[in-house]
């Protein structure tokens, strides 16, 4: 997961390199970013950025900017070229984000199909493999905020305990039903203390773009502009760029800062949009499995009803049988598969959209249909 400060360090470099030189721009960026700090340490040894072997797209951006600055190109031209390079790199990052989410979606469908092979005797825990996709999602995600997970986890544990006591001691439910209700209770307890944080972030995020545009636009419009309100991590980190533009006062500098901030905000908007678009699509296989299990249970109930009415299998309509769900053991395996798939799908979908905490909070929503199917069976 890349922090907002890392990206803001890139913006600082792009803004300062044309006028203040490569060395100063790298030093300023290195104060904010570990990646730029490593580059600055290497530059103290090598004579030119072209000799850098590591650094990712920042090494490429640095070398590109160095070629313009070293040749004495006009600062406006240099800035336009570096900004264009940064935009291309942000666009490539978005493509990788979309590609990783697409891969997770396809792989989730494939593991869902494999999980349904429990009908043929496969173990019902295949869907746990979905959790292995979380590091891939995490690597390309942007860290927009930080959450307190300690209190929600404590709330989840309390909910889990209450679910176990109610299911086992009061209602005396089966082990499978108890496990499902306990997981749902854990999700409810977790969500009770996590969702207020998430909703607060959403409320601040929805107005973030207008607040940022207004704050940086005021640098060009009014005499006494106000800095961005640090309601979100993005606004908090962008304040230093606002301060730089305000202190320089030059219209050219202010316009450059506005341009890089606008590019960055568009990047953040598209990255967040991709997560909330692709996240729900990772649950397609789980929804499909819920429908299929419901159909199988309905067919099985019809077959049992027909057998009870006829009293024999001699009639054509009474010969309906669904062998792979006709016994208690196979039905139990189906429900275990649904529980495991639902829980893993919830966590993966929540992480793809925003965070693992959101996925845990969605557990009750994902497992409620399993409770309904158990009651029906």
TAHULIN-V807171 format. One record per residue. N is the residue number from 0. RES is the residue in three letters. SS is DSSP state (H for helix, E for strand, C for the rest). Layout:
# TAHULIN-V807171
n & res & ss
N & RES & SS
N & RES & SS
This chain:
# TAHULIN-V807171
n & res & ss
0 & UNK & C
1 & UNK & E
2 & UNK & E
3 & UNK & H
4 & UNK & H
5 & UNK & H
6 & UNK & H
7 & UNK & H
8 & UNK & H
9 & UNK & H
10 & UNK & H
11 & UNK & H
12 & UNK & H
13 & UNK & H
14 & UNK & H
15 & UNK & H
16 & UNK & H
17 & UNK & H
18 & UNK & H
19 & UNK & H
20 & UNK & C
21 & UNK & H
22 & UNK & H
23 & UNK & H
24 & UNK & H
25 & UNK & H
26 & UNK & H
27 & UNK & H
28 & UNK & H
29 & UNK & H
30 & UNK & C
31 & UNK & C
32 & UNK & C
33 & UNK & H
34 & UNK & H
35 & UNK & H
36 & UNK & H
37 & UNK & H
38 & UNK & H
39 & UNK & H
40 & UNK & H
41 & UNK & H
42 & UNK & H
43 & UNK & C
44 & UNK & C
45 & UNK & C
46 & UNK & C
47 & UNK & C
48 & UNK & H
49 & UNK & H
50 & UNK & H
51 & UNK & C
52 & UNK & C
53 & UNK & C
54 & UNK & C
55 & UNK & H
56 & UNK & H
57 & UNK & H
58 & UNK & H
59 & UNK & H
60 & UNK & H
61 & UNK & H
62 & UNK & H
63 & UNK & H
64 & UNK & H
65 & UNK & H
66 & UNK & H
67 & UNK & H
68 & UNK & H
69 & UNK & H
70 & UNK & C
71 & UNK & C
72 & UNK & C
73 & UNK & C
74 & UNK & H
75 & UNK & H
76 & UNK & H
77 & UNK & H
78 & UNK & H
79 & UNK & H
80 & UNK & H
81 & UNK & H
82 & UNK & H
83 & UNK & H
84 & UNK & H
85 & UNK & H
86 & UNK & H
87 & UNK & H
88 & UNK & H
89 & UNK & H
90 & UNK & H
91 & UNK & H
92 & UNK & H
93 & UNK & H
94 & UNK & H
95 & UNK & H
96 & UNK & H
97 & UNK & H
98 & UNK & H
99 & UNK & H
100 & UNK & H
101 & UNK & H
102 & UNK & H
103 & UNK & H
104 & UNK & H
105 & UNK & H
106 & UNK & H
107 & UNK & H
108 & UNK & H
109 & UNK & H
110 & UNK & H
111 & UNK & H
112 & UNK & H
113 & UNK & H
114 & UNK & H
115 & UNK & H
116 & UNK & H
117 & UNK & H
118 & UNK & H
119 & UNK & H
120 & UNK & C
121 & UNK & C
122 & UNK & C
123 & UNK & C
124 & UNK & C
125 & UNK & H
126 & UNK & H
127 & UNK & H
128 & UNK & H
129 & UNK & H
130 & UNK & H
131 & UNK & H
132 & UNK & H
133 & UNK & H
134 & UNK & H
135 & UNK & H
136 & UNK & H
137 & UNK & H
138 & UNK & H
139 & UNK & H
140 & UNK & C
141 & UNK & E
142 & UNK & E
143 & UNK & C
144 & UNK & C
145 & UNK & C
146 & UNK & C
147 & UNK & C
148 & UNK & H
149 & UNK & H
150 & UNK & H
151 & UNK & H
152 & UNK & H
153 & UNK & H
154 & UNK & H
155 & UNK & H
156 & UNK & H
157 & UNK & H
158 & UNK & H
159 & UNK & H
160 & UNK & H
161 & UNK & H
162 & UNK & H
163 & UNK & H
164 & UNK & H
165 & UNK & H
166 & UNK & H
167 & UNK & H
168 & UNK & H
169 & UNK & H
170 & UNK & C
171 & UNK & C
172 & UNK & C
173 & UNK & C
174 & UNK & H
175 & UNK & H
176 & UNK & H
177 & UNK & H
178 & UNK & H
179 & UNK & H
180 & UNK & H
181 & UNK & H
182 & UNK & H
183 & UNK & H
184 & UNK & H
185 & UNK & H
186 & UNK & H
187 & UNK & H
188 & UNK & H
189 & UNK & H
190 & UNK & H
191 & UNK & H
192 & UNK & H
193 & UNK & H
194 & UNK & H
195 & UNK & H
196 & UNK & H
197 & UNK & H
198 & UNK & H
199 & UNK & H
200 & UNK & H
201 & UNK & H
202 & UNK & H
203 & UNK & H
204 & UNK & H
205 & UNK & H
206 & UNK & C
207 & UNK & H
208 & UNK & H
209 & UNK & H
210 & UNK & H
211 & UNK & H
212 & UNK & H
213 & UNK & H
214 & UNK & H
215 & UNK & H
216 & UNK & H
217 & UNK & H
218 & UNK & H
219 & UNK & H
220 & UNK & H
221 & UNK & C
222 & UNK & C
223 & UNK & C
224 & UNK & C
225 & UNK & C
226 & UNK & C
227 & UNK & C
228 & UNK & C
229 & UNK & C
230 & UNK & C
231 & UNK & C
232 & UNK & H
233 & UNK & H
234 & UNK & H
235 & UNK & H
236 & UNK & H
237 & UNK & H
238 & UNK & H
239 & UNK & H
240 & UNK & H
241 & UNK & H
242 & UNK & H
243 & UNK & H
244 & UNK & H
245 & UNK & H
246 & UNK & H
247 & UNK & H
248 & UNK & C
249 & UNK & C
250 & UNK & H
251 & UNK & H
252 & UNK & H
253 & UNK & H
254 & UNK & H
255 & UNK & H
256 & UNK & H
257 & UNK & H
258 & UNK & H
259 & UNK & H
260 & UNK & H
261 & UNK & H
262 & UNK & H
263 & UNK & H
264 & UNK & H
265 & UNK & H
266 & UNK & H
267 & UNK & H
268 & UNK & H
269 & UNK & H
270 & UNK & H
271 & UNK & H
272 & UNK & H
273 & UNK & H
274 & UNK & H
275 & UNK & H
276 & UNK & H
277 & UNK & H
278 & UNK & H
279 & UNK & H
280 & UNK & H
281 & UNK & C
282 & UNK & C
283 & UNK & H
284 & UNK & H
285 & UNK & H
286 & UNK & H
287 & UNK & H
288 & UNK & H
289 & UNK & H
290 & UNK & H
291 & UNK & H
292 & UNK & H
293 & UNK & H
294 & UNK & H
295 & UNK & H
296 & UNK & H
297 & UNK & H
298 & UNK & H
299 & UNK & H
300 & UNK & H
301 & UNK & H
302 & UNK & H
303 & UNK & H
304 & UNK & H
305 & UNK & H
306 & UNK & H
307 & UNK & H
308 & UNK & H
309 & UNK & H
310 & UNK & C
311 & UNK & C
312 & UNK & C
313 & UNK & C
314 & UNK & C
315 & UNK & H
316 & UNK & H
317 & UNK & H
318 & UNK & H
319 & UNK & C
320 & UNK & C
321 & UNK & C
322 & UNK & H
323 & UNK & H
324 & UNK & H
325 & UNK & C
326 & UNK & C
327 & UNK & H
328 & UNK & H
329 & UNK & H
330 & UNK & H
331 & UNK & H
332 & UNK & H
333 & UNK & H
334 & UNK & H
335 & UNK & H
336 & UNK & H
337 & UNK & H
338 & UNK & H
339 & UNK & H
340 & UNK & H
341 & UNK & H
342 & UNK & H
343 & UNK & H
344 & UNK & H
345 & UNK & H
346 & UNK & H
347 & UNK & H
348 & UNK & H
349 & UNK & H
350 & UNK & H
351 & UNK & H
352 & UNK & H
353 & UNK & C
354 & UNK & C
355 & UNK & H
356 & UNK & H
357 & UNK & H
358 & UNK & H
359 & UNK & H
360 & UNK & H
361 & UNK & C
362 & UNK & H
363 & UNK & H
364 & UNK & H
365 & UNK & H
366 & UNK & H
367 & UNK & H
368 & UNK & H
369 & UNK & H
370 & UNK & H
371 & UNK & H
372 & UNK & H
373 & UNK & H
374 & UNK & H
375 & UNK & H
376 & UNK & C
